[in-house]
Amino acid sequence: MGRWLTGAWTAAADVSDRPQLWVAGGLAWASTVGPVVLLLAVVPAPNVSDLTFLGARMFVAAAWPWNAVAVVALGGLVVLLALVLLSLADVVVLAHRGGAPPGSAARAFAVTVVAAIPVLVVAGATALALARIAPAEFTAPDTADGGPVLRTLLGIAPLLGLLLATVVASGAYAAAARVLIVDRSLTLRQALSGAIPALAAARPASAIQSVIAPAARLAYLGVATLMLGVLWAPIGVQLASGAGFGAAQAALLVGFAAIWLCLVLGGGALHAWGSVSWTRILDVQSPSIARGDALSRETPSTP
């Protein structure tokens, strides 16, 4: 626990002194969690009738099952773009002290893709289970046992738990491998094979970080969604009424955009803290940085 506290505290101090890291981390946050926050805050949550109609419309369409394939393909492209931006942002954050080795961005992206494969496999299995369970639950007679949404979620609960555990483990693995690539200039194969030993050597601090970092980001997601939801409520009412925008509504919209940008920077600072914390916890540092620190501590002798 002491090692984790020391690493987390020094990383927080490091990130707080470098606002440019907030921007780089904001790129990662805006490309991964940010769109989720906007959707949760702005788009009304669908009810049971909406979900039933959407599923039935897709299933009975003449393009079935290719419409579902198109949705999955589009989702895959979005995920791939998010992984590219996430990897690039992490390299910028990790290399803020001594620069990134040549080719580190490509290797970091490859590491991120490899770590995402187990998540995608479990997510695919969860989606298949959802497609199998949801139609029966939504067409079943409504009873007092929680409704079709709750029954569907309970039916895939084990897979949801497995998905959460896979996300946590894969995130820790990818973070450790990216640190090895940037701080030790390791090759892709060396980083992939050395990430697990590095995590094992730093336990229990690495285990704590693998849980605390995503938990902090999840908590921030909830706070950001709540704030944006409160700001969007009067704007959404005005749009739904069709009354148009006045000066007050325009001011609310400007405030909404300003708060959104502030939340992006806050999420970027949190993301940067999580990435830099891994360098402290794994206790790695590139040789160039170590030599630079040593040289900076030397004082020239005068004859």
C-alpha positions as CSV (number, residue, x, y, z in Angstrom):
1,M,0.0,0.0,0.0
2,G,2.8,2.4,0.8
3,R,4.4,1.9,-2.6
4,W,1.1,2.7,-4.3
5,L,0.5,5.8,-2.2
6,T,4.0,7.1,-2.9
7,G,3.6,6.5,-6.6
8,A,0.1,8.0,-6.8
9,W,1.1,11.1,-4.8
10,T,4.2,11.8,-6.9
11,A,2.3,11.2,-10.1
12,A,-0.4,13.7,-9.0
13,A,2.2,16.3,-8.2
14,D,3.9,15.7,-11.5
15,V,0.6,16.0,-13.5
16,S,-0.6,19.0,-11.6
17,D,2.5,21.0,-12.6
18,R,2.2,20.1,-16.3
19,P,-1.2,21.4,-17.8
20,Q,0.0,20.2,-21.2
21,L,-0.6,16.6,-19.9
22,W,-4.2,17.5,-19.2
23,V,-4.7,18.2,-22.9
24,A,-3.0,15.0,-24.0
25,G,-5.1,13.0,-21.5
26,G,-8.1,14.9,-22.6
27,L,-7.7,13.5,-26.0
28,A,-7.8,10.0,-24.5
29,W,-10.8,10.8,-22.3
30,A,-12.8,12.5,-25.1
31,S,-12.2,9.6,-27.5
32,T,-13.2,6.9,-25.0
33,V,-15.4,8.0,-22.0
34,G,-16.4,11.5,-23.3
35,P,-18.9,10.4,-25.9
36,V,-20.5,8.1,-23.3
37,V,-21.0,11.1,-20.9
38,L,-22.6,13.2,-23.7
39,L,-25.0,10.4,-24.7
40,L,-26.0,9.7,-21.1
41,A,-26.5,13.4,-20.4
42,V,-28.2,14.5,-23.6
43,V,-30.0,11.5,-25.1
44,P,-33.1,10.4,-23.1
45,A,-32.9,6.9,-21.7
46,P,-35.0,4.6,-23.9
47,N,-37.9,2.8,-22.2
48,V,-39.1,-0.7,-22.7
49,S,-41.3,0.2,-25.6
50,D,-38.5,1.9,-27.4
51,L,-36.1,-1.0,-26.9
52,T,-38.8,-3.5,-28.1
53,F,-39.6,-1.4,-31.2
54,L,-36.0,-0.9,-32.1
55,G,-35.2,-4.6,-31.8
56,A,-38.3,-5.7,-33.7
57,R,-37.7,-3.2,-36.4
58,M,-34.1,-4.4,-37.0
59,F,-35.1,-8.1,-36.8
60,V,-38.0,-7.9,-39.3
61,A,-36.2,-5.6,-41.8
62,A,-35.4,-6.9,-45.2
63,A,-31.7,-6.3,-44.6
64,W,-31.5,-8.6,-41.7
65,P,-28.9,-9.9,-40.6
66,W,-26.8,-7.5,-42.7
67,N,-28.1,-4.5,-40.8
68,A,-26.8,-6.0,-37.6
69,V,-23.5,-6.7,-39.3
70,A,-23.3,-3.1,-40.5
71,V,-23.9,-1.8,-37.0
72,V,-21.2,-4.1,-35.6
73,A,-18.7,-3.1,-38.3
74,L,-19.4,0.6,-37.7
75,G,-18.9,0.0,-34.0
76,G,-15.6,-1.8,-34.7
77,L,-14.3,1.2,-36.7
78,V,-15.3,3.6,-33.9
79,V,-13.5,1.3,-31.3
80,L,-10.4,1.2,-33.6
81,L,-10.2,4.9,-33.8
82,A,-10.6,5.3,-30.1
83,L,-7.8,2.8,-29.5
84,V,-5.5,4.8,-31.9
85,L,-6.2,8.1,-30.0
86,L,-5.9,6.4,-26.6
87,S,-2.5,5.0,-27.5
88,L,-1.2,8.2,-29.0
89,A,-2.3,10.2,-26.0
90,D,-0.7,7.8,-23.6
91,V,2.6,7.9,-25.4
92,V,2.6,11.7,-25.2
93,V,1.8,11.6,-21.5
94,L,4.5,8.9,-20.7
95,A,7.1,10.7,-22.8
96,H,6.7,14.1,-21.2
97,R,10.1,14.0,-19.4
98,G,12.4,12.5,-22.0
99,G,10.6,12.1,-25.3
100,A,9.3,9.0,-27.0
101,P,11.5,6.4,-28.6
102,P,11.2,6.1,-32.4
103,G,8.2,3.9,-33.3
104,S,6.8,3.9,-29.8
105,A,3.4,5.2,-30.9
106,A,2.9,2.2,-33.3
107,R,4.1,-0.3,-30.7
108,A,1.8,1.2,-28.1
109,F,-1.1,0.9,-30.5
110,A,-0.3,-2.7,-31.2
111,V,-0.1,-3.4,-27.4
112,T,-3.5,-1.7,-26.9
113,V,-5.1,-3.8,-29.7
114,V,-3.6,-7.0,-28.2
115,A,-5.0,-6.1,-24.8
116,A,-8.4,-5.2,-26.3
117,I,-8.8,-8.6,-27.9
118,P,-10.0,-10.4,-24.7
119,V,-12.3,-7.6,-24.0
120,L,-13.8,-7.8,-27.4
121,V,-14.2,-11.5,-27.2
122,V,-16.1,-11.3,-23.9
123,A,-18.1,-8.3,-25.1
124,G,-19.1,-10.4,-28.2
125,A,-20.1,-13.3,-26.0
126,T,-22.2,-10.9,-23.9
127,A,-23.8,-9.4,-27.0
128,L,-24.7,-12.9,-28.3
129,A,-26.2,-13.8,-24.9
130,L,-28.1,-10.5,-24.9
131,A,-29.5,-11.3,-28.4
132,R,-30.6,-14.7,-27.2
133,I,-32.2,-13.7,-23.9
134,A,-33.6,-10.2,-24.6
135,P,-36.3,-11.2,-27.2
136,A,-37.8,-13.8,-24.9
137,E,-37.8,-11.5,-21.9
138,F,-39.3,-8.5,-23.8
139,T,-42.1,-10.7,-25.3
140,A,-42.9,-12.5,-22.1
141,P,-46.0,-11.4,-20.1
142,D,-45.1,-8.5,-17.8
143,T,-44.9,-9.7,-14.2
144,A,-43.9,-8.1,-10.9
145,D,-40.3,-9.5,-11.0
146,G,-38.6,-6.3,-12.2
147,G,-39.6,-6.1,-15.8
148,P,-37.9,-7.2,-19.0
149,V,-34.8,-5.0,-18.6
150,L,-34.0,-6.2,-15.2
151,R,-34.6,-9.8,-16.1
152,T,-32.4,-9.5,-19.1
153,L,-29.6,-7.9,-17.1
154,L,-29.9,-10.7,-14.5
155,G,-29.7,-13.2,-17.2
156,I,-26.3,-11.9,-18.5
157,A,-25.0,-10.8,-15.1
158,P,-22.2,-13.5,-15.0
159,L,-21.0,-12.3,-18.4
160,L,-21.2,-8.7,-17.3
161,G,-19.0,-9.5,-14.3
162,L,-16.5,-11.3,-16.5
163,L,-16.5,-8.4,-18.8
164,L,-15.7,-6.0,-16.0
165,A,-12.9,-8.2,-14.7
166,T,-11.5,-8.5,-18.2
167,V,-11.5,-4.7,-18.8
168,V,-9.6,-4.2,-15.5
169,A,-7.0,-6.9,-16.2
170,S,-6.5,-5.9,-19.8
171,G,-6.2,-2.2,-18.9
172,A,-3.5,-2.9,-16.4
173,Y,-1.7,-5.1,-18.9
174,A,-1.8,-2.5,-21.6
175,A,-0.7,0.3,-19.3
176,A,2.3,-1.7,-18.1
177,A,3.3,-2.7,-21.6
178,R,3.1,0.9,-22.8
179,V,5.2,2.1,-19.9
180,L,7.9,-0.5,-20.9
181,I,7.8,0.7,-24.5
182,V,8.2,4.4,-23.7
183,D,10.4,4.3,-20.6
184,R,12.6,1.3,-21.5
185,S,12.4,1.5,-25.3
186,L,11.5,-2.2,-25.4
187,T,10.4,-3.9,-28.6
188,L,6.8,-5.0,-29.1
189,R,7.6,-8.6,-28.3
190,Q,9.6,-7.6,-25.2
191,A,6.8,-5.4,-23.9
192,L,4.1,-8.0,-24.5
193,S,6.1,-10.7,-22.7
194,G,7.4,-8.4,-19.9
195,A,4.2,-6.7,-18.9
196,I,2.9,-9.5,-16.7
197,P,6.3,-10.0,-14.9
198,A,6.5,-6.2,-14.3
199,L,3.0,-6.2,-12.8
200,A,3.9,-9.2,-10.6
201,A,7.1,-7.7,-9.4
202,A,5.2,-4.5,-8.3
203,R,2.4,-6.2,-6.5
204,P,0.4,-5.4,-4.5
205,A,0.7,-1.8,-5.7
206,S,0.0,-2.8,-9.3
207,A,-3.1,-4.6,-8.2
208,I,-4.3,-1.6,-6.3
209,Q,-3.6,0.7,-9.2
210,S,-5.4,-1.6,-11.6
211,V,-8.6,-1.2,-9.5
212,I,-8.3,2.4,-8.3
213,A,-7.6,4.0,-11.7
214,P,-10.7,2.6,-13.5
215,A,-12.8,3.1,-10.4
216,A,-11.7,6.8,-10.2
217,R,-12.5,7.2,-13.9
218,L,-15.9,5.6,-13.5
219,A,-16.7,7.9,-10.5
220,Y,-15.7,10.9,-12.6
221,L,-17.9,9.6,-15.4
222,G,-20.9,9.7,-13.0
223,V,-20.1,13.2,-11.7
224,A,-19.6,14.5,-15.3
225,T,-22.8,12.9,-16.5
226,L,-24.8,14.4,-13.5
227,M,-23.4,17.9,-14.2
228,L,-24.0,17.8,-17.9
229,G,-27.5,16.4,-17.3
230,V,-28.4,19.2,-15.0
231,L,-27.2,21.8,-17.5
232,W,-28.9,20.1,-20.5
233,A,-32.3,19.7,-18.8
234,P,-33.6,23.2,-19.5
235,I,-32.1,23.2,-23.0
236,G,-33.7,19.8,-23.8
237,V,-37.1,21.1,-22.6
238,Q,-36.8,24.1,-24.9
239,L,-35.9,21.9,-27.8
240,A,-38.8,19.5,-27.1
241,S,-41.3,22.4,-26.9
242,G,-40.2,23.8,-30.3
243,A,-40.3,27.3,-28.9
244,G,-36.8,28.2,-30.3
245,F,-33.8,29.7,-28.5
246,G,-33.7,33.0,-26.8
247,A,-30.8,34.8,-25.1
248,A,-31.2,32.8,-21.9
249,Q,-31.2,29.5,-23.8
250,A,-28.2,30.6,-25.9
251,A,-26.3,31.5,-22.6
252,L,-27.2,28.0,-21.3
253,L,-25.9,26.4,-24.4
254,V,-22.6,28.4,-24.2
255,G,-22.3,27.4,-20.5
256,F,-23.0,23.8,-21.4
257,A,-20.1,23.8,-24.0
258,A,-17.8,25.6,-21.5
259,I,-18.5,23.0,-18.8
260,W,-18.0,20.2,-21.3
261,L,-14.5,21.5,-22.2
262,C,-13.7,21.9,-18.5
263,L,-14.8,18.3,-17.9
264,V,-12.6,17.1,-20.8
265,L,-9.6,18.8,-19.2
266,G,-10.5,17.3,-15.8
267,G,-10.9,13.9,-17.3
268,G,-7.6,14.4,-19.1
269,A,-5.8,15.2,-15.9
270,L,-7.3,12.1,-14.3
271,H,-6.2,10.0,-17.2
272,A,-2.7,11.5,-17.2
273,W,-2.5,10.8,-13.5
274,G,-3.4,7.1,-14.0
275,S,-0.8,6.7,-16.8
276,V,2.0,8.5,-14.9
277,S,1.2,6.5,-11.8
278,W,2.0,3.3,-13.6
279,T,5.5,4.6,-14.3
280,R,6.0,5.3,-10.6
281,I,4.5,2.0,-9.4
282,L,6.5,-0.1,-11.9
283,D,9.6,1.9,-11.0
284,V,10.9,2.1,-14.6
285,Q,12.8,5.0,-16.1
286,S,14.5,5.3,-19.4
287,P,18.3,5.3,-19.4
288,S,18.3,8.7,-21.1
289,I,16.3,10.2,-18.3
290,A,18.5,8.6,-15.7
291,R,21.7,9.9,-17.4
292,G,20.1,13.4,-17.7
293,D,19.2,13.5,-14.1
294,A,22.7,12.4,-13.1
295,L,24.3,15.0,-15.4
296,S,22.0,17.7,-14.0
297,R,23.2,16.9,-10.5
298,E,26.8,17.3,-11.4
299,T,28.5,20.6,-10.7
300,P,31.3,21.7,-13.0
301,S,34.6,21.9,-11.1
302,T,36.6,25.1,-11.4
303,P,40.4,25.0,-11.7
